[in-house]
Amino acid sequence: MKRETVFTLAAFALIALLSDNAMAKDLTSAAKSYTATVAQIAQGLSVTGIIAGGLIMQIPGAGGFGKKTLSSGLLGALCSFGAPAIQAFLQTIF
């Protein structure tokens, strides 16, 4: 066997022996916290996009850009607010 392969297998074995369930629980809670933070940021930005789109539409000559910004905000709101509800709905079914 190649020397690199032996070192790789030894490293994997050492990691498997030293890791335990506590680390997995910490990673799970960190992932949930990260997901919640990203969802809150997305929800805040989608509402900001809706408001900004509405304001930009009022500026003469910027109606097209305002409509695009407003529709982007609405799409972001649909995704950020609707996705958790759809996920919870599917979890109840399956």
N, C-alpha and C positions, 0 to 999 in steps of 0.2 A: 504494500500500500504506500501511496505517496505520503510524504511527511506532512503536507498541508492538509490532507484528508484526515490524518490521525489527530492533528491539532483541532480541526473543525469538530470532529466527533467528540473529542475530549471537552471542548468548550460547551457543546450542546449538553453533554452529560452533566457537567458542572452546573450549568444553568438550571437544568431540570431538577437536580438535587437541592439546590439552594432556594429555588422559588417555592412559594407556598400559596395557600388560598388567600392569605391576608393581602398579598400584593394584587391578586386578581380583584379582590373587593375594592381596593383603593383605585385600581384602574377603572372599574365599573362606575364608581361614584364620580371619578374625575370626568369620565366620558359623559355621564348624565348631566353634570354641572356645565360642561362645555356646550352640550346640545341645548340646554335651557338658555344659556347666555346668547348663543347664536340666534335662537328663536326670538328672544326679546329684542335683539338688535334688528333683526329682519322686520319684526312687527313695527318697531319705531320708525324705521326707514320707509316702510311702505306707507304709513300714515303721512309722513313728511312728504313723500312723493305725490300723494293725492292732493295735499294742501298746496304744494308748490306748483303742481300742474294747473290747479284752479286759478291760482294767482297769475301765472304766466299767460293763461288764456285771456286775461283781461287786458294785457298789454297789446296795443295796436301793432299788427305785423308779426306777432309771435304766437298766433293762435295755433298753427300747426305744431310747433314745438311744445306748446302747452298741452295739446291733445295727446301727443306722444308721451309726455311726462306723466300726465294723468292716467293714461292707460297702463303705463309701466307700474305706477303706484297701485292701481287696482289689481293688476296681475300679481304683484308682490304681496298684496294683502290677501288675495285668494290663496296663494301658496302658503304664506306664513301663518295665517289664521285657520285655513281650511285643512291643511295637512294633518295637524294633530287630531282634529275631529274625525277625519277619515280614518286615520290610524286606529283611534280608539274604537270606532265603529267596526272596523275589520277584526280587531282583537276580540270583540264580543261575539262575532260570527264564528271565527275559527278558534 
